[in-house]
């Protein structure tokens, strides 16, 4: 099903299926004079400044009061904990595949992850949740009990294909109903054919922003050889994400109102593996916090040894901001992205970035033995999505790295020096070699447009759109889409159908971003090759940087990369730009495609892809399993 664009969505456009080529679509005017462009940008900047001022003055509903800064040195000292989350690949790489059984109980409690008291979600009393480790070929059977008082929940297994198990994918409204309070649900999660860095997180509203997530690592069996082998001594995880001091539900309510002007809520802090160190003096009167000051010498830290080489699996668990990492006193080399997809080795650097929400990167790190300067991990939140100032936020957080030295192995450190560059842009990395499985041509092309609109018919509340549809979970009847005939779906569903032919079809998916901010998009159930990315140069043009192949025009970003495109499951689409993705439609089911910025996803920036033999066929056994949690909803 090919989608043709008739005009800009904000001007009342429509997207219609076309059997083949079509006439050019109406596009915004390009090439205006430099004076008009300067004048227009000045007016827009002034309007944004005024909106930002009003927004900032209205950010917070409580009367001003001074934050609590009475934390004692003893309380501060409690936060001096290592950030090390060490994996155990040796326990999984050599054994045969097996089924792992887990029992989880989801609760909540007041914790101080960065010194500020906040209600966070716990799994078996842990925040973040338990780290899952497996080898390729394993299966997880996880029984989840919802012990929350008045909230449903679901768990999504980010990056896993869930082949033949779409009903356990965790996408509320598409594959399951929420697990209601007091209820249980058992997920069956196959991990065959995949290895790498994955994670799990809540997929009900905005619970992820309050800590309902954890790492899921699939080790490669030792009897499977890949083209590139990586030598390292220790395997670790870094879950890094922005953090809000207010409950995520309140943050969403603030955003989903006309007074936010569509400007995403800027976070207050950041966490690494569930820990941070907030400077209480930054708290603003409009949003008072119960805060214990954590002295710099008591902040969380990392321990390393200069004689070892480390593999760090970095996961952006945040809700809005991308992250940049800098490791002073170390050399950093990215080796894989997302689900273990190898990337070209570009030589060592001091840091990596930008890693957007939902993305992962694995890096090799070697620390230098030195007494001259304290080694640190410096994390800076990318401000691409920050539309107004948040004085409560320190955008850069620094964590100490304690480097010890094994004198018996010093010779391994004294290797020839290499030129170390400042940073590696992981958004520009390509694959290591020509992917032999990459089809040279697509059988079907889908073109979609995404934007955030503030429409009068929606009370000027910002809503995310995919073409003309703002997603909401199926409500009438209130059952998952995979359990319903298409004729029963409500008007909030935009789910193109892709026929599952005897031979899997090759799909080109073109996503155009009409917004002035970027969007990291995640596709459930599949990986994709990134053939092209493009962003309009807003300094020289006011164009939208969109690409519609049915117009007959050349892509603004140039020819597709069919030589060494990187393979991923989450991709960043720059402001007023597009991406061209190619994937094999060989996994039957209804798979969600959505922006991974939590406030955009919760406001409707999501759609689905329906891959099956027949558009109207419903697997009754699967439908019954997906409806298991829906009893009592009607």
FENZI-V559299 format. One record per pair of residues at least 4 apart in sequence whose ideal C-beta (glycine too) atoms are under 6 Angstrom apart, sorted by the first residue. I is the first residue (numbers start at 1). J is the second residue. D is the distance in Angstrom with one decimal. If there is no record, write none. Layout:
i:I j:J d:D
i:I j:J d:D
This chain:
i:1 j:17 d:5.1
i:1 j:496 d:4.8
i:1 j:497 d:6.0
i:2 j:18 d:5.4
i:2 j:445 d:5.4
i:3 j:15 d:4.9
i:3 j:446 d:5.8
i:3 j:447 d:4.9
i:4 j:16 d:5.6
i:4 j:18 d:4.4
i:4 j:22 d:4.8
i:4 j:550 d:5.1
i:5 j:15 d:5.7
i:5 j:25 d:4.5
i:5 j:548 d:5.2
i:6 j:13 d:4.9
i:6 j:14 d:5.4
i:6 j:25 d:5.7
i:7 j:11 d:5.4
i:7 j:13 d:3.6
i:7 j:26 d:4.1
i:8 j:13 d:5.7
i:9 j:13 d:5.1
i:9 j:449 d:6.0
i:15 j:467 d:4.5
i:18 j:22 d:4.9
i:21 j:550 d:5.9
i:22 j:550 d:4.4
i:24 j:551 d:4.2
i:25 j:548 d:5.5
i:25 j:551 d:5.6
i:28 j:544 d:5.3
i:30 j:543 d:4.5
i:32 j:36 d:4.7
i:32 j:37 d:5.5
i:37 j:542 d:5.8
i:48 j:52 d:6.0
i:51 j:55 d:6.0
i:51 j:261 d:4.3
i:52 j:388 d:3.8
i:55 j:261 d:6.0
i:55 j:263 d:5.6
i:55 j:388 d:5.3
i:56 j:388 d:5.3
i:58 j:259 d:5.7
i:59 j:286 d:5.9
i:60 j:286 d:3.3
i:60 j:287 d:4.3
i:64 j:285 d:3.5
i:65 j:288 d:4.9
i:67 j:280 d:5.8
i:67 j:283 d:3.9
i:67 j:288 d:5.2
i:67 j:289 d:5.1
i:67 j:291 d:5.3
i:68 j:290 d:5.0
i:68 j:291 d:5.8
i:69 j:280 d:4.9
i:69 j:293 d:5.8
i:71 j:75 d:4.6
i:71 j:76 d:5.8
i:71 j:292 d:3.0
i:71 j:293 d:4.8
i:75 j:292 d:4.9
i:76 j:294 d:5.0
i:76 j:295 d:4.8
i:76 j:298 d:4.5
i:77 j:298 d:5.1
i:79 j:294 d:4.8
i:79 j:298 d:5.6
i:80 j:298 d:4.4
i:81 j:300 d:5.4
i:82 j:303 d:5.5
i:83 j:272 d:5.2
i:83 j:273 d:5.1
i:83 j:300 d:5.0
i:83 j:302 d:5.1
i:84 j:303 d:5.8
i:85 j:236 d:6.0
i:85 j:237 d:4.5
i:85 j:273 d:5.1
i:86 j:236 d:5.5
i:87 j:217 d:5.9
i:87 j:235 d:4.1
i:89 j:93 d:5.3
i:89 j:219 d:4.6
i:89 j:235 d:5.3
i:92 j:133 d:5.8
i:92 j:135 d:4.2
i:92 j:219 d:4.7
i:93 j:219 d:5.1
i:93 j:221 d:5.8
i:93 j:222 d:4.6
i:94 j:222 d:5.4
i:97 j:137 d:3.2
i:97 j:138 d:5.3
i:98 j:138 d:6.0
i:99 j:139 d:4.7
i:100 j:140 d:5.3
i:101 j:141 d:5.0
i:102 j:142 d:4.6
i:103 j:143 d:5.0
i:104 j:123 d:5.1
i:104 j:124 d:5.9
i:104 j:144 d:4.9
i:105 j:124 d:5.9
i:105 j:145 d:4.6
i:105 j:147 d:5.2
i:106 j:123 d:5.7
i:106 j:146 d:5.5
i:106 j:153 d:5.9
i:107 j:122 d:5.0
i:107 j:147 d:4.8
i:108 j:119 d:5.4
i:108 j:121 d:5.2
i:109 j:122 d:5.9
i:110 j:117 d:5.6
i:110 j:119 d:5.6
i:111 j:120 d:4.9
i:112 j:117 d:5.4
i:113 j:271 d:5.4
i:113 j:274 d:5.7
i:113 j:276 d:5.9
i:114 j:269 d:5.1
i:114 j:276 d:3.2
i:114 j:278 d:4.1
i:115 j:278 d:4.9
i:115 j:291 d:5.5
i:115 j:292 d:4.5
i:115 j:294 d:4.7
i:116 j:245 d:5.0
i:116 j:278 d:5.4
i:116 j:289 d:4.8
i:116 j:291 d:4.9
i:117 j:290 d:4.1
i:120 j:127 d:5.1
i:120 j:210 d:5.5
i:120 j:211 d:4.0
i:121 j:210 d:5.5
i:121 j:211 d:4.8
i:121 j:212 d:4.0
i:122 j:126 d:6.0
i:122 j:127 d:5.2
i:123 j:129 d:3.5
i:126 j:130 d:5.8
i:127 j:211 d:4.8
i:127 j:274 d:5.3
i:128 j:213 d:5.7
i:128 j:214 d:4.7
i:128 j:239 d:5.9
i:128 j:274 d:4.8
i:129 j:214 d:3.3
i:130 j:214 d:5.9
i:131 j:215 d:4.6
i:132 j:216 d:4.5
i:133 j:217 d:5.1
i:134 j:138 d:4.0
i:134 j:191 d:5.5
i:134 j:218 d:5.2
i:135 j:219 d:5.0
i:135 j:221 d:5.4
i:136 j:195 d:4.5
i:136 j:218 d:5.8
i:136 j:221 d:5.9
i:137 j:192 d:5.2
i:138 j:191 d:5.3
i:139 j:190 d:5.1
i:140 j:189 d:4.1
i:141 j:188 d:5.9
i:142 j:187 d:4.8
i:143 j:184 d:5.9
i:143 j:186 d:4.6
i:144 j:185 d:5.5
i:145 j:184 d:4.7
i:146 j:153 d:5.5
i:146 j:179 d:4.4
i:146 j:181 d:5.5
i:146 j:183 d:5.6
i:148 j:181 d:5.5
i:152 j:178 d:2.6
i:152 j:179 d:5.9
i:152 j:180 d:5.3
i:152 j:204 d:5.6
i:153 j:179 d:5.3
i:153 j:202 d:5.8
i:153 j:204 d:5.0
i:154 j:170 d:4.5
i:154 j:172 d:5.3
i:154 j:176 d:5.9
i:154 j:178 d:5.7
i:154 j:203 d:4.9
i:154 j:204 d:5.0
i:155 j:170 d:5.0
i:155 j:200 d:5.5
i:156 j:170 d:3.6
i:156 j:203 d:4.0
i:157 j:189 d:5.5
i:157 j:200 d:5.2
i:158 j:198 d:5.9
i:158 j:199 d:5.1
i:159 j:198 d:4.1
i:159 j:339 d:4.5
i:159 j:569 d:4.9
i:160 j:198 d:5.8
i:161 j:525 d:5.6
i:161 j:587 d:5.9
i:162 j:166 d:5.9
i:162 j:169 d:4.9
i:162 j:525 d:5.9
i:163 j:587 d:5.5
i:165 j:188 d:5.7
i:165 j:190 d:5.9
i:166 j:175 d:5.6
i:166 j:589 d:3.2
i:167 j:175 d:5.5
i:167 j:622 d:5.2
i:167 j:625 d:4.9
i:167 j:626 d:4.3
i:168 j:187 d:4.6
i:168 j:188 d:5.4
i:169 j:175 d:4.6
i:169 j:524 d:5.7
i:170 j:203 d:4.6
i:171 j:175 d:4.7
i:171 j:203 d:5.8
i:171 j:592 d:4.4
i:172 j:178 d:5.8
i:172 j:203 d:5.9
i:172 j:204 d:5.3
i:172 j:473 d:5.3
i:173 j:473 d:2.7
i:173 j:474 d:5.0
i:174 j:480 d:5.9
i:174 j:481 d:4.9
i:174 j:590 d:5.2
i:174 j:592 d:5.5
i:174 j:608 d:5.6
i:175 j:480 d:5.4
i:175 j:482 d:5.6
i:175 j:626 d:5.9
i:176 j:480 d:5.6
i:176 j:626 d:5.4
i:176 j:629 d:6.0
i:177 j:629 d:4.2
i:177 j:630 d:4.0
i:178 j:204 d:5.2
i:179 j:183 d:5.3
i:179 j:185 d:4.7
i:179 j:629 d:5.8
i:185 j:629 d:5.8
i:191 j:218 d:5.1
i:194 j:218 d:5.9
i:194 j:339 d:5.8
i:195 j:218 d:4.6
i:195 j:220 d:4.2
i:195 j:340 d:4.9
i:196 j:339 d:4.1
i:196 j:340 d:2.2
i:197 j:313 d:4.2
i:197 j:360 d:4.4
i:197 j:362 d:5.8
i:198 j:216 d:4.3
i:199 j:215 d:5.3
i:199 j:216 d:5.3
i:199 j:315 d:5.2
i:200 j:214 d:5.7
i:200 j:216 d:5.2
i:201 j:208 d:4.6
i:201 j:213 d:3.8
i:202 j:207 d:3.7
i:202 j:208 d:4.8
i:202 j:212 d:3.8
i:205 j:602 d:6.0
i:206 j:248 d:4.0
i:206 j:252 d:5.1
i:206 j:598 d:5.4
i:206 j:602 d:5.4
i:207 j:212 d:4.5
i:208 j:212 d:5.8
i:208 j:213 d:5.7
i:209 j:248 d:3.6
i:209 j:319 d:4.4
i:209 j:598 d:5.5
i:210 j:248 d:4.8
i:213 j:317 d:5.3
i:215 j:237 d:4.8
i:215 j:239 d:6.0
i:220 j:224 d:5.8
i:228 j:342 d:5.5
i:228 j:432 d:6.0
i:230 j:335 d:5.5
i:232 j:309 d:4.5
i:232 j:311 d:4.4
i:232 j:364 d:5.9
i:233 j:308 d:4.1
i:233 j:309 d:5.4
i:234 j:308 d:5.8
i:234 j:310 d:5.2
i:235 j:311 d:4.9
i:236 j:312 d:5.3
i:237 j:313 d:4.9
i:238 j:312 d:5.5
i:238 j:314 d:4.7
i:239 j:273 d:5.3
i:239 j:315 d:4.9
i:239 j:317 d:4.9
i:240 j:272 d:5.2
i:240 j:323 d:5.5
i:241 j:317 d:3.7
i:241 j:318 d:3.2
i:242 j:267 d:3.6
i:242 j:270 d:5.3
i:242 j:318 d:4.0
i:242 j:320 d:5.7
i:242 j:321 d:4.5
i:242 j:381 d:5.9
i:243 j:267 d:5.9
i:243 j:269 d:4.4
i:243 j:270 d:5.6
i:243 j:271 d:4.9
i:244 j:251 d:5.3
i:244 j:267 d:5.4
i:244 j:268 d:5.7
i:245 j:268 d:4.5
i:245 j:289 d:5.2
i:246 j:250 d:4.8
i:246 j:251 d:5.5
i:251 j:265 d:4.9
i:252 j:256 d:5.9
i:252 j:602 d:5.6
i:254 j:265 d:5.9
i:255 j:260 d:5.0
i:255 j:265 d:5.5
i:255 j:599 d:5.0
i:256 j:461 d:5.5
i:257 j:461 d:6.0
i:258 j:460 d:3.9
i:258 j:461 d:5.8
i:262 j:452 d:5.5
i:262 j:454 d:5.3
i:262 j:462 d:3.8
i:263 j:387 d:3.7
i:263 j:388 d:5.7
i:264 j:320 d:5.7
i:264 j:385 d:5.4
i:264 j:599 d:5.2
i:266 j:386 d:5.0
i:266 j:390 d:3.9
i:268 j:392 d:5.0
i:268 j:393 d:5.6
i:269 j:276 d:5.5
i:269 j:278 d:4.9
i:270 j:397 d:5.5
i:271 j:276 d:4.5
i:275 j:300 d:4.3
i:277 j:294 d:4.2
i:277 j:299 d:4.0
i:279 j:394 d:6.0
i:280 j:291 d:3.9
i:280 j:293 d:4.6
i:282 j:392 d:5.1
i:283 j:289 d:4.9
i:283 j:392 d:5.6
i:284 j:391 d:5.5
i:284 j:392 d:4.9
i:294 j:298 d:5.5
i:294 j:299 d:5.8
i:301 j:400 d:4.4
i:301 j:402 d:5.8
i:302 j:377 d:6.0
i:302 j:401 d:4.6
i:303 j:402 d:4.9
i:304 j:367 d:5.0
i:304 j:401 d:6.0
i:304 j:403 d:5.3
i:305 j:404 d:5.0
i:305 j:406 d:5.9
i:306 j:367 d:4.9
i:306 j:369 d:3.9
i:306 j:403 d:5.3
i:306 j:405 d:4.8
i:306 j:413 d:5.7
i:307 j:406 d:4.1
i:307 j:409 d:3.7
i:307 j:412 d:5.8
i:309 j:366 d:5.2
i:310 j:365 d:4.8
i:311 j:364 d:5.9
i:312 j:363 d:5.3
i:312 j:365 d:5.7
i:313 j:362 d:5.1
i:314 j:361 d:5.2
i:315 j:360 d:5.0
i:316 j:323 d:5.6
i:316 j:355 d:4.8
i:316 j:357 d:5.3
i:316 j:359 d:5.5
i:318 j:357 d:5.2
i:319 j:598 d:3.9
i:320 j:385 d:5.2
i:320 j:597 d:5.5
i:321 j:381 d:4.1
i:321 j:382 d:5.5
i:322 j:354 d:4.0
i:322 j:356 d:4.4
i:322 j:382 d:3.6
i:323 j:355 d:5.2
i:323 j:379 d:5.8
i:324 j:353 d:3.2
i:324 j:354 d:5.8
i:324 j:380 d:4.6
i:325 j:351 d:5.2
i:325 j:352 d:5.5
i:325 j:379 d:5.7
i:326 j:350 d:5.6
i:326 j:351 d:3.6
i:326 j:378 d:4.3
i:327 j:332 d:5.4
i:327 j:377 d:5.8
i:328 j:375 d:5.8
i:328 j:376 d:4.8
i:329 j:367 d:5.9
i:329 j:368 d:5.4
i:329 j:375 d:3.4
i:330 j:365 d:5.1
i:330 j:367 d:4.7
i:331 j:348 d:3.6
i:331 j:366 d:5.4
i:331 j:420 d:5.4
i:332 j:349 d:5.3
i:332 j:352 d:6.0
i:332 j:363 d:5.1
i:332 j:365 d:5.4
i:333 j:348 d:5.3
i:333 j:364 d:4.6
i:334 j:343 d:5.9
i:334 j:352 d:5.8
i:334 j:361 d:5.4
i:334 j:363 d:5.1
i:334 j:424 d:5.6
i:334 j:426 d:5.8
i:335 j:362 d:5.3
i:335 j:364 d:5.9
i:336 j:340 d:5.2
i:336 j:341 d:5.7
i:336 j:342 d:5.4
i:336 j:362 d:4.4
i:337 j:341 d:5.4
i:337 j:343 d:5.7
i:337 j:361 d:5.3
i:337 j:568 d:5.9
i:338 j:360 d:5.4
i:338 j:568 d:4.5
i:338 j:569 d:5.1
i:341 j:567 d:4.4
i:342 j:432 d:4.7
i:343 j:429 d:4.1
i:344 j:430 d:5.4
i:344 j:432 d:5.4
i:346 j:424 d:5.8
i:348 j:418 d:5.7
i:348 j:420 d:4.9
i:349 j:421 d:4.8
i:349 j:423 d:5.4
i:349 j:424 d:4.4
i:350 j:422 d:5.5
i:351 j:423 d:4.4
i:352 j:424 d:5.0
i:352 j:426 d:5.5
i:354 j:382 d:4.8
i:355 j:359 d:5.1
i:355 j:361 d:5.7
i:356 j:520 d:3.9
i:356 j:572 d:4.7
i:357 j:520 d:5.2
i:357 j:596 d:4.5
i:357 j:597 d:5.9
i:358 j:520 d:5.6
i:358 j:522 d:5.0
i:358 j:570 d:4.2
i:358 j:596 d:3.8
i:359 j:570 d:4.9
i:361 j:426 d:5.3
i:367 j:403 d:4.9
i:369 j:405 d:4.6
i:375 j:401 d:4.0
i:375 j:403 d:5.1
i:376 j:398 d:5.1
i:376 j:401 d:5.8
i:377 j:399 d:4.6
i:377 j:401 d:5.8
i:378 j:398 d:5.0
i:379 j:397 d:5.2
i:380 j:395 d:5.8
i:380 j:396 d:4.5
i:381 j:395 d:4.8
i:384 j:518 d:5.6
i:385 j:517 d:5.2
i:429 j:566 d:5.8
i:430 j:564 d:4.4
i:430 j:566 d:5.4
i:431 j:564 d:4.6
i:431 j:566 d:5.1
i:438 j:529 d:5.8
i:439 j:506 d:4.1
i:442 j:506 d:4.9
i:442 j:508 d:3.8
i:443 j:505 d:4.3
i:443 j:506 d:5.0
i:444 j:505 d:5.6
i:444 j:507 d:5.3
i:445 j:508 d:4.4
i:446 j:496 d:5.9
i:446 j:509 d:5.1
i:447 j:510 d:4.7
i:447 j:548 d:5.5
i:448 j:466 d:5.8
i:448 j:467 d:5.7
i:448 j:511 d:5.6
i:449 j:467 d:5.8
i:449 j:512 d:4.6
i:449 j:514 d:5.9
i:450 j:466 d:5.5
i:450 j:513 d:5.7
i:451 j:465 d:5.5
i:451 j:514 d:4.0
i:451 j:515 d:5.4
i:452 j:462 d:5.3
i:452 j:464 d:5.4
i:452 j:515 d:5.7
i:453 j:465 d:5.7
i:454 j:460 d:4.7
i:454 j:462 d:5.2
i:458 j:463 d:5.6
i:462 j:603 d:6.0
i:463 j:470 d:4.3
i:463 j:603 d:5.2
i:463 j:604 d:4.8
i:464 j:600 d:4.7
i:464 j:603 d:4.7
i:464 j:604 d:4.3
i:464 j:605 d:2.7
i:465 j:470 d:5.1
i:466 j:494 d:5.3
i:466 j:607 d:4.1
i:469 j:494 d:3.7
i:470 j:604 d:3.3
i:471 j:492 d:5.9
i:471 j:604 d:4.7
i:471 j:606 d:4.0
i:472 j:492 d:4.1
i:474 j:481 d:5.7
i:474 j:490 d:5.9
i:476 j:490 d:5.3
i:478 j:633 d:4.6
i:479 j:483 d:4.9
i:479 j:484 d:5.6
i:479 j:627 d:5.6
i:479 j:630 d:5.4
i:480 j:626 d:4.5
i:481 j:590 d:5.2
i:482 j:590 d:5.1
i:482 j:626 d:5.3
i:483 j:623 d:3.6
i:483 j:626 d:4.8
i:483 j:627 d:5.1
i:484 j:488 d:4.4
i:485 j:616 d:5.8
i:485 j:618 d:6.0
i:486 j:616 d:5.9
i:489 j:493 d:4.6
i:494 j:607 d:4.4
i:495 j:608 d:3.8
i:495 j:610 d:4.9
i:497 j:610 d:4.7
i:497 j:615 d:4.6
i:498 j:585 d:4.7
i:498 j:611 d:4.8
i:500 j:588 d:5.6
i:500 j:611 d:5.6
i:500 j:612 d:5.4
i:500 j:613 d:5.1
i:501 j:505 d:5.6
i:504 j:584 d:4.9
i:504 j:585 d:5.6
i:504 j:586 d:3.5
i:505 j:585 d:4.7
i:507 j:583 d:5.6
i:507 j:585 d:5.2
i:508 j:582 d:5.5
i:509 j:581 d:4.5
i:510 j:547 d:6.0
i:510 j:580 d:5.3
i:511 j:573 d:5.8
i:511 j:579 d:5.4
i:512 j:546 d:4.2
i:512 j:578 d:4.6
i:513 j:519 d:5.6
i:513 j:573 d:4.4
i:513 j:577 d:5.6
i:514 j:544 d:5.7
i:516 j:575 d:5.1
i:517 j:575 d:5.4
i:518 j:572 d:5.7
i:518 j:574 d:5.1
i:518 j:575 d:5.4
i:519 j:573 d:5.0
i:519 j:595 d:4.5
i:520 j:570 d:5.7
i:520 j:572 d:4.8
i:520 j:596 d:4.6
i:521 j:571 d:5.7
i:521 j:595 d:5.8
i:522 j:570 d:4.4
i:522 j:596 d:4.8
i:523 j:593 d:5.0
i:524 j:591 d:4.3
i:524 j:592 d:4.7
i:525 j:587 d:5.0
i:525 j:591 d:3.8
i:526 j:583 d:5.0
i:527 j:567 d:5.2
i:527 j:569 d:5.2
i:528 j:581 d:4.1
i:528 j:583 d:4.0
i:529 j:565 d:4.3
i:529 j:567 d:5.4
i:529 j:582 d:4.7
i:530 j:565 d:5.4
i:530 j:566 d:5.4
i:530 j:571 d:5.7
i:531 j:560 d:4.0
i:531 j:561 d:5.6
i:531 j:565 d:5.4
i:531 j:580 d:4.4
i:531 j:582 d:5.5
i:532 j:557 d:4.8
i:532 j:560 d:5.1
i:532 j:580 d:4.1
i:533 j:579 d:5.1
i:534 j:556 d:5.5
i:534 j:557 d:3.1
i:534 j:577 d:4.8
i:534 j:578 d:5.5
i:535 j:574 d:3.3
i:535 j:577 d:3.6
i:536 j:543 d:5.2
i:536 j:545 d:3.1
i:536 j:576 d:4.3
i:544 j:576 d:5.2
i:545 j:576 d:4.4
i:545 j:577 d:4.7
i:546 j:578 d:5.9
i:547 j:555 d:4.9
i:547 j:578 d:4.8
i:561 j:565 d:4.6
i:571 j:579 d:5.5
i:573 j:579 d:5.1
i:585 j:611 d:4.9
i:588 j:611 d:5.4
i:588 j:612 d:5.0
i:590 j:608 d:5.0
i:590 j:610 d:5.0
i:591 j:609 d:5.1
i:592 j:606 d:6.0
i:592 j:608 d:5.5
i:593 j:607 d:5.4
i:594 j:601 d:5.0
i:594 j:606 d:3.5
i:595 j:600 d:4.1
i:595 j:601 d:5.5
i:595 j:605 d:4.2
i:600 j:605 d:4.1
i:601 j:605 d:5.9
i:601 j:606 d:5.8
i:618 j:623 d:5.4
